[in-house]
């Protein structure tokens, strides 16, 4: 299914992440939603982003890279992204470091424009268009097309225009240090789990006119997006079951035996066992 999921609000915070190797990219974003019965996720009030529900996202991205090491930013990510499950793969490139920024203050917004082509307007400034290199206290360092670098203080402009149709000011920002083997546009795949999304089934029974006591049933899927970002033109999959999530807090202990090292009974009890898919149907 192709769907657009508008969001209500975007919020913020800050953490650090790690990268992965390249994998094949889909033609558009793939979003898998698991069933959730949390009423707050489906409420009609304007309470903004909600850390409930569970979804898996695979987003294709096109990056304009230069050969060598550089810093770039990916915008429009959900607020409740699970950083431990995030992976980024780049064709012909390697991620050296990455940092997720959820802060949506003015400083964070300007920092998210680093690496983008910008234009400044207002206050009679004469800084030419160019790529934003750095920002501090509202001041901007811009590299123009002639490779000259210009510093404009916060009082030197009124507006900043980003010359990038893929730039999205809402949601979180992933700042990356990337090493590329070649220059030009290249494909990347960003995969991660997140909360703030979910779905549930709803059924409507309408009593039909007449004395036959007949009811017309309708089945519907209610989809909630309280993730802090918009989703457009996604390939949407719905999973009937709820996710079973576990995170081990520490490695299981081992115990010594005369015959050698064996796993403690608690560790063996926790080993995976074969079972059926139960209600994990996909729609």
N, C-alpha and C positions, 0 to 999 in steps of 0.2 A: 504494500500500500504506500502511496505517496501522501504525505501529510505536512501541514505547517502547524507548529505548536507555538503560539505567542506566549510570552511570559508576562508577569506582573511587575516585578521589581528586581534589581540586582544589588547585591551586597558585597562584603569584602573581608580579607585577612592575609596571611603570608606564610609560605612553606618552601622547602627545597625538594628537588626531584632527580631522577636519573633516566638515561636514554637507552634505546634498543636498536637492533639491526633492521635493515630494510625489508618490507614485506609488500606484496602486491596490493594496489589500491583499488577500491571500488569506484564506480563512476559517480556516486553521490553518497551522502552521509547515510549510514545504516544505524538505526536506533531500535534496540530491543527492550521492551518494557515488560516488567514482571507485575503480576497481580498484587494489588494493595487494597486493603479495606479500611485504611486510616481515613476517617471522616474529615480531618483537618486538611488533607491533601486535596479534597474535592469541595471544600467550602467555598462559598461565593463571596466571602469578605475579602477586603483588600489588605491582607496581612503579609503580603510579600512572599519571599522565598521560604520554603519549609523543608527541613531535613527529614523527609520521609519518602517511602517508596524506593525502588531500585531499578536501574536501567544500565545497559551497556551501549556505548557509542563507538563507532568507527568512522572517523572523519577524514576524507581526502583533502589535502591541502596542496596548493601550488606555491612553491617558494622561489623567489628570484635571488639567486645566490651568486657570489663572486668566488673565484678560485682562491682557496686559502681559508683562514680563520676569520669569522665575523660574528656580530651579534644581531639577532633578529627577534621579532615578537609575533606571537600568535594571539589573536584577540577573540572575544566572544565565547569564553568557556563558562560552564555552569559553576555556581558558587560552591556546591557540595561535591565536587569532583574528588574521588578517592585517589590521592596521590600515590599510594602504594601500588595501585593497579595500573598506573598510567604508563604507556609506552609510545615512543615516537620513532618511526623509521623513515629514513630519507634515501632516495635513490641517488647514489654517487656521493653521499655525504655521511658525516659522523657527528653525533651530538656529544660535545665535550662537557657541557653543564647545562642545567635548566632550572628555572625558578618560577614558581607560580605566584602571581600577585593578584590578590582579591581586593586590595585597597582601591577605591574609586574616587579618591580625593583628586584635587587639581594636579598635584605633583605626580600622582600615579598615572593620571591620564596623559600627561606630557611625556612621562617615561615610557609609556606604552607606544608612543609615536616614534621612538628612536628607531632608525633604520628606514623610516617612511619618508617619502618626498613631501615637503610641506611648503606652504606659502604664508607669509605674514602680512597682515593688513592693519592699518590704523596708526595714529600718532606720528604720521609723516616719516616712518622709517623707510630706509632704502635697501634693506637686506634682500638680495636676490633669492629666487626659489632655489631649493636644494634639498639635500638629505639631512635630516636631523641627526646629529652625531651624539649630543649630550645635552642634559638640562640640569640646572641647579638653581633653587630658589626662584623658579619661574623664568629664569634666563635661558636662552636657547643658543646652542652652538650648531651652526649650519654649514655644511660643505656644499659650495655652489658647483655648477657644471665645469667651471674653470679650475676646480680643485682648491680654490681659495676658501679659507674657513672664516666665517663671520660670527661674532658674538653679539647677541641682542639681549639687553636686560629686560626684566619683566615689564618695565615702564615703556619699553620701545615698541610695543604692539598691543592691539586690542583683540585681534582674532588670529587663530591658527587654522589653516585649511589643510587637510590631509589629502594628497593626490593619490588615493588608493581606494578603488571601489570595494576591495575586500576588507577594509578596515571596519571594525565594529567597536563602538565605544562601550557597549553594555557587556556585562559578564566579566569573568576573570581574564587575566593576561598571562601568557606563558612566555617568559624571556629566555632565550636560548643563546648559547655560544656554539657555533657550528663550524666544522671543518669540511669544506667541499673540494672535490677533486677536479671540478670544472665549473666554468661560469655559465649562467643562463637559468632559465626556468626549469625546475625539477619537481617531481612528484614526491609527496610525503604522505604518511598515514599516521594519524593520531588516534589511539585507542585508549579507552578508560571506562571504569564504572562510575556511576554517580547516583546520588539520591535527588529528591525533588521532582521525580517523575514516577508515574504509575498508571495503572488502569484497573477497572473493575467492570464486571458485567451487571447490567440492569435489565429488568423485565417489566413490561407494562401489560396489564390485562384490562381490556375494555369490554364491558358487558354489552352485547349486541341487542338491538331492539327486538321485541317479540316475546312470545311466551315459551320459547324453546330453551331458555337459559344457556345461551351460547356465549363464549368469551373468545375474543380475538387477542392472541398473544404476540407481542413484539419483543425481540431481543436486541439489545444495544450494548456497545462498548463505550464506557465513559473514560476519557483520557485526561489526565491532569498534568499540567506543566507548572511547577513552582520551583524550577531549578535556578532561576536568576538569569536566564538567557532565552533568546528566541531560537526556534528551529524551523527551517524552511526547506521544502522540497526533499523531505527525508524518506527513505525506504523504511517503513515502520513494521515491526513484528511484535506481536503480543503473545506472551507466555502465560498459560493458564495457572501455573503454580507459583507459589511464593519462593524466593531464593532462600537457600539454607547456607548461611554465612558463618564461618568459623575462622578465627585467627589465633594460632598458638601463641601463648604468652612467653614461652621459653622452650628450649629443646627438652625432650623427654629424658629422664635419668636412665642410666644403664646400671646393671648389677653384675658383679663378678660371680662366675661359677667355675668349678674345677675343670670342666670341659672347655672353658673359654668364655668369651663375652656373649651374653644373650640379652635380648631386650626385656625390660621390666614388663610384667603383665599389663600394667596400665597402658604402656605404649602399644602392645600388641592388640589390646582391646580397641584402640583408636585407629587401627589400620582400616583402609577402605574395604568395603565388602560389596559384592555384586548385588544389584537389586533392579527392580523395574523402574520405568520412567514415571510411574504413577500419573499425576495429573499435569505433567509438564508438556502440554500440547501447545503447538505454535499456530498462530493465526496471521 
